[in-house]
Amino acid sequence: MDNLDPKRQSATASIASAPSQSSIIQYQRLKPFKAISFDLDDTLYDNQPIIINAVKQSFALLHREYPASTQWTTDDWLKCKLAQQTLYPELKHDTSAARYAMLREGLIQLGYNEIQATQGAQAGLAYFQHHRSDFTVAEDVIAILQALKVDFTLVGITNGNVDASRIGLTQVLEFVLHPGYGIKMKPHSDMFTLACKQLAISPSELLHIGDHPTSDIVGAKMAGCQTVWLNPCQQNRDKKSSSLLPQIQITHLSKLLDFCN
């Protein structure tokens, strides 16, 4: 697995580099809207290599400081995480809390006392969070958001735990909502409803942009919002999302400028 350069990186992918051919598919007519919300991971940047590196770096730290942790495989840690989520269902809606609980319980099962396990989990989570947000959103993506910001209020709605201020999004987004503390992940309506409340608009006046056909499109539609599906690879929608069409499907973020001006 390739490491990202230790210096802060610009996250680039198909979403940040326009393909030779971009398309717009309109399924439903857009109604007037006042604000645009964006999913973050895999919508404004390619999240997979960032997460892979953050996981690798956090476990490298754990292995150095708590050598017994090398006894566990990725599957062992996953089983521990799922077990904790079964015991404490609220962890399913808080990625940071779930990672902390997994690390702490895992270290206890590996023979460390509660103080050691707590310290190890705190260090592992902090190291993960550092690398998880150690990049900047590509300049062309920021430029698209700045152009949209002229006419619309822009916000973020994400299931993840990226630090928007570190990756350069606070200059274009009014606020970013994360799950946790009683707020459920998408496709639950919690964050969409909260965003509309904070913006003082009706759900139909919020246009949500996201890459996931279920968590973003179905979730936003069920909350009463309008939606745009960013689908650069032109994947097919799954059965869960087949009954709820987005208003529009696009292959590149820049296509938003064609109908949001």
C-alpha positions in Angstrom: 0.0 0.0 0.0 1.5 3.3 -1.1 1.8 6.0 1.6 0.7 9.6 1.0 3.5 12.1 1.0 4.0 13.3 4.6 3.4 16.9 3.5 -0.2 18.0 3.2 -1.7 16.6 0.0 -4.2 17.9 -2.5 -6.9 15.3 -2.7 -7.5 14.6 -6.4 -9.6 12.1 -8.3 -12.2 11.9 -11.0 -14.3 14.3 -9.0 -11.5 16.9 -9.1 -10.4 16.4 -12.7 -13.0 16.9 -15.4 -13.4 13.9 -17.7 -13.3 14.4 -21.4 -17.0 13.9 -21.6 -19.4 15.0 -18.8 -23.1 14.5 -18.9 -26.3 15.6 -17.1 -29.3 13.4 -16.8 -32.5 15.1 -15.5 -35.1 12.8 -14.0 -37.3 15.5 -12.3 -37.6 19.2 -12.7 -35.7 21.2 -10.1 -37.8 23.6 -8.0 -36.4 26.8 -6.6 -33.9 26.3 -3.8 -32.0 28.6 -1.5 -29.1 26.4 -0.2 -26.9 23.6 -1.4 -25.5 20.8 0.9 -22.6 18.6 0.0 -21.6 15.2 1.1 -17.8 15.5 1.7 -16.1 12.1 1.4 -15.9 10.9 -2.2 -18.0 13.8 -3.4 -15.5 16.7 -2.9 -12.3 14.5 -2.8 -11.2 10.9 -3.2 -11.5 9.6 0.3 -10.2 6.0 0.0 -6.5 6.6 -0.1 -6.8 9.1 2.7 -8.6 6.6 5.0 -6.2 3.7 4.1 -3.2 5.8 5.1 -4.9 7.1 8.3 -5.7 3.5 9.4 -2.1 2.4 8.5 -0.5 5.2 10.4 -2.7 4.8 13.5 -2.0 1.1 13.7 1.7 1.6 13.2 1.7 3.9 16.2 -0.3 1.3 18.2 2.1 -1.5 17.2 5.1 0.6 18.4 3.6 1.6 21.7 1.5 -1.5 22.4 3.4 -4.5 20.8 0.7 -7.0 21.7 -1.6 -5.3 19.2 0.4 -6.9 16.4 -1.3 -10.2 17.4 -4.6 -9.1 15.9 -5.5 -9.1 12.2 -7.7 -6.6 10.5 -10.6 -9.1 10.9 -10.0 -9.3 14.6 -10.3 -5.5 15.0 -13.4 -5.5 12.8 -15.1 -8.2 14.9 -14.3 -6.2 18.0 -15.8 -3.0 16.5 -19.0 -4.9 15.4 -19.3 -6.4 18.9 -19.0 -3.0 20.5 -21.7 -1.6 18.1 -24.0 -4.5 19.1 -23.5 -3.7 22.8 -23.8 0.1 22.2 -25.9 0.8 19.1 -25.3 4.5 19.3 -21.7 3.8 18.1 -23.1 3.0 14.6 -23.8 6.7 14.3 -20.4 8.1 15.5 -17.3 7.0 13.6 -14.9 8.6 16.1 -16.5 7.1 19.1 -16.7 3.7 17.4 -13.0 3.7 16.6 -12.1 4.7 20.2 -14.3 2.0 21.6 -12.8 -0.6 19.3 -9.2 0.3 20.2 -9.9 0.5 23.9 -11.7 -2.9 24.0 -9.2 -4.5 21.8 -6.2 -3.5 23.9 -8.0 -4.7 27.0 -8.7 -8.1 25.3 -5.0 -8.2 24.4 -4.0 -8.0 28.1 -3.5 -4.3 28.8 -5.1 -2.7 31.9 -7.8 -0.2 31.6 -5.5 2.8 32.1 -3.2 1.6 29.4 -6.0 0.7 27.0 -7.6 4.1 27.5 -4.3 5.9 26.8 -3.7 3.7 23.8 -7.2 4.3 22.4 -6.8 8.0 22.8 -3.4 8.1 21.1 -4.6 5.8 18.3 -7.7 7.9 17.6 -5.8 11.2 17.7 -3.2 9.8 15.2 -5.9 8.5 13.0 -7.7 11.9 13.0 -4.5 13.8 12.3 -3.8 11.7 9.1 -7.5 11.5 8.2 -7.6 15.3 7.7 -4.0 15.8 6.4 -4.8 17.0 2.9 -6.4 20.0 1.2 -9.4 19.9 -1.2 -8.3 20.5 -4.8 -8.2 24.1 -6.0 -10.6 23.4 -8.9 -13.2 22.0 -6.5 -12.9 25.0 -4.2 -13.3 27.2 -7.3 -16.6 25.5 -8.2 -17.9 26.0 -4.6 -16.8 29.6 -4.6 -18.8 30.2 -7.8 -21.9 28.5 -6.3 -21.5 30.5 -3.1 -22.2 33.7 -5.0 -25.9 32.7 -5.3 -26.4 30.0 -2.6 -25.6 29.2 1.0 -23.4 26.1 1.0 -23.1 23.6 3.8 -21.7 20.2 4.4 -23.5 17.0 5.6 -21.2 14.1 6.1 -21.3 10.7 7.9 -17.5 11.0 8.4 -15.3 12.8 10.8 -13.0 14.9 8.6 -12.0 18.3 10.0 -13.4 20.7 7.4 -11.2 23.6 8.7 -8.0 21.6 8.1 -8.9 20.6 4.5 -9.9 24.1 3.4 -13.7 23.9 3.3 -14.5 26.5 6.0 -13.8 29.3 3.4 -16.8 28.1 1.3 -19.1 26.2 3.6 -21.2 28.0 6.3 -21.1 24.9 8.5 -20.6 21.1 8.4 -22.8 18.6 10.2 -21.5 15.3 11.5 -23.5 12.4 13.1 -23.1 11.6 16.8 -24.4 12.9 20.1 -27.9 11.6 19.2 -27.7 12.7 15.6 -28.0 9.7 13.3 -26.0 9.0 10.1 -27.5 9.4 6.6 -29.8 8.0 5.2 -31.6 8.9 8.4 -33.1 12.4 8.1 -31.5 13.9 11.2 -28.8 16.0 9.6 -30.9 17.1 6.6 -33.6 18.3 9.0 -31.1 20.0 11.3 -29.5 21.7 8.3 -32.8 23.1 7.2 -33.6 24.3 10.7 -30.2 26.1 11.0 -30.7 27.6 7.6 -34.3 28.6 8.3 -35.6 27.0 5.1 -38.0 24.3 4.2 -36.6 20.9 3.1 -37.6 21.4 -0.5 -35.4 24.5 -0.6 -32.3 22.5 0.1 -30.5 20.8 -2.8 -28.2 18.0 -1.6 -25.2 16.8 -3.7 -23.7 13.4 -2.9 -22.1 10.3 -4.4 -24.0 7.6 -2.5 -27.3 6.5 -4.0 -28.7 5.4 -0.7 -27.2 7.6 2.1 -27.2 10.7 0.0 -30.0 10.5 -2.5 -32.5 8.3 -0.7 -31.7 10.0 2.6 -32.2 13.5 1.3 -35.3 12.6 -0.7 -36.9 11.0 2.3 -36.2 14.1 4.3 -38.0 16.2 1.6 -34.9 17.7 0.0 -34.0 17.9 -3.7 -31.0 15.9 -4.8 -28.2 15.7 -7.4 -26.4 12.4 -7.7 -22.7 12.8 -8.5 -21.9 9.6 -10.4 -18.6 9.9 -12.2 -18.3 6.2 -12.9 -21.9 6.0 -14.1 -22.7 3.2 -11.7 -26.2 1.7 -11.6 -28.4 2.4 -8.7 -29.1 -0.5 -6.3 -32.5 -1.9 -5.5 -32.8 0.1 -2.2 -32.4 3.4 -4.1 -34.2 2.5 -7.3 -37.6 3.8 -6.2 -36.3 7.3 -5.4 -34.8 9.1 -8.3 -32.6 12.1 -7.9 -33.7 15.3 -9.6 -30.5 15.2 -11.6 -27.5 12.9 -12.2 -24.1 14.3 -13.1 -20.7 12.9 -13.9 -18.6 15.8 -12.7 -19.0 18.4 -10.0 -18.5 21.2 -12.5 -21.8 20.4 -14.2 -23.5 22.0 -11.2 -22.6 25.3 -12.7 -24.8 24.5 -15.7 -28.0 24.6 -13.8 -27.2 26.5 -10.6 -26.5 29.9 -12.2 
